Amino acid sequence: MFTIPRPEAALEHHSFNIIGQHLSGHNSLPSGHSITIFTTLTVLMFALMPRKIHRRYVWIFLITGAGLLVPFTRVGIGAHYPLDVLTGSTVGFACGLTGILLNRKYNIWAWVGSKKFYPFFIFLLIICGVVMMDKILEQQLLVYYLALAAQVFTVFKLTNVYFKK
């Protein structure tokens, strides 16, 4: 969004360590990873919020802590400044809240819970599973195996619910 150089482009190379791919572009602020993580975690935080008030505080603390831990790894590997991550986290939180409020007002996603759309979702998940298997053959990363396992589990659960009478 802003033309702020990444740490590698702005700082001397011997003053910090870079882990992984060297990113020297001018698109550091805000962190896209932070936006994505906080948008997702904000929605999950409110969707799965415990009913008891004392558990809510623990829940919010855990989700926020996990949400900050992941984006700050981007600072640790030399891809972003702390301000990039905090700005991205704030934007992501605002996006998540905006989505929640819009959905409550207009009920945009009510159709997702309808069983008549389950075959469509099952089909999409199977296509994603095939793509994921292709990724696994290219790069055998643990995250791809976990994503494939989640897709298989979801297809199994959706199929069971769809065919139950």
HELIX and SHEET records of a PDB file:
HELIX    1   1 PRO A    7  ALA A   10  1                                   4    
HELIX    2   2 HIS A   13  SER A   15  5                                   3    
HELIX    3   3 GLY A   32  ALA A   47  1                                  16    
HELIX    4   4 ILE A   53  GLY A   76  1                                  24    
HELIX    5   5 PRO A   82  TYR A  106  1                                  25    
HELIX    6   6 ALA A  110  GLY A  113  5                                   4    
HELIX    7   7 LYS A  115  PHE A  117  5                                   3    
HELIX    8   8 TYR A  118  GLU A  138  1                                  21    
HELIX    9   9 LEU A  142  PHE A  163  1                                  22    
END                                                                             
